[in-house]
Amino acid sequence: MLCHDDQSNIVPVEHRKVTYRLYPSKTQAAALLHLLRLHQQLYNAALDQRITAWRRRRVSLSYADQCRELTDLRRECPEFATANCSSQQRTLRRLDIAFQAFFRRVKERGERAGFPRFKSLHAFPGFGFKSHGDGWRFVPGADGKHGKLRLQGVGVVKARGQARTGGTIKACEVLHRDGVWSLSLTVECQPIRAGGIAACGLDWGVSDFATLALTDGTHRSIANPRLGQQAERGIRIAARAVARKKRGSNNRRKAARHLRRLRQRLANRRRDFAHQRSAELAGRFALIATEELNVKNMTATACGTADAPGRNVRAKAGLNREILDTAPAAFLALLRYKATEAGSEIVEVPTRTLKPSQRCPACLRVEKKTLSQRMHCCPCGHVEPRDAASGRVALNWVLGQMQSGREPTLRERAGVAPPAHETPSIPQDWMG
Ligand SMILES: [Zn+2]
């Protein structure tokens, strides 16, 4: 669906999630927990029913089958009828999605696919609601900050948080983790953010998170925060503490909670980093040229097979850990949607034919470098740090494509025409 905004630019309508922290009173928290338990019981019962139906009758139950049974269940057990019906349908839908994902994994990977699991109360993430007004209503505070959630059977719960772009509230999830309640609103909106005018080539790295090659011939680095490395020791110690405690004991429960908190904190810090840096990039550049990112290939194990064992296995394992620590795929996903909001473009260059990390950005000569070679020194006289040179090859390739008119979708407003000496003429055979 497309709409026109004030400047009569076409801005697509998107769904965005906004998270609020909920502050229930003691009685409200008890009511929320009661609802959570009802949903957990429903989920587990529906899972059990699917398994039994398959074992006894070789029938796979569908979402629609289970929705029909929900009606009976609500009639027979008045306790279940206290919860919102369409919210319970959403829990059944979640189970259905878990099964679809399972069947897809079976197709792709054979027998190693994990089967949907029964969930304990503390592992049960929460419950959702569909149409706004059906059992729930969210009223944002003045100036769009914070707000109040009115929930059927719970009351009016205070919420803290802020949406970046206002819009129409569509759905919500009430989430629970370690005694903390939060609300994830789905908002239909037309997100717009201020975009930049510069162009850069972006190279993903390990010692630096990323290197940006700029059109004026300079480069900038985004340091790798190494968040995983920092948190690793604490998490290892906490995990050991859990393992040492007796199963089912109070102490073990406490230790497990501490471990979950540490992991949660690491995840939060990673997410913050990715959100902040991607917002900066989207706000500054109208054009970002980068390599196709294939994390699966990048982090493939070097083990090899018993017949042909790989080399440098431990070094590669360490490198994989560092690559995954930076969560590049998650970062690129954020960068993509923020770039879209800002009206800027991310262009992925064909890595295999272009070979940005081996090609000289000045004379286009290809020479294989080892990973330890950090400087690009070409016989033509071009000297530049390896990552910057690689980003520059990608940047020059995209600018060359624009000039030769093969990429008409790129926006004129980018205003990124480079000085002549920076854009090498592109040989016709580049695309292989
Ligand atoms: Zn050269």
Residues whose N, C-alpha, C, O or C-beta is under 5 A from the ligand:
A	BS01	ZN	C360 A362 C363 L364 R365 C378 C380 H382
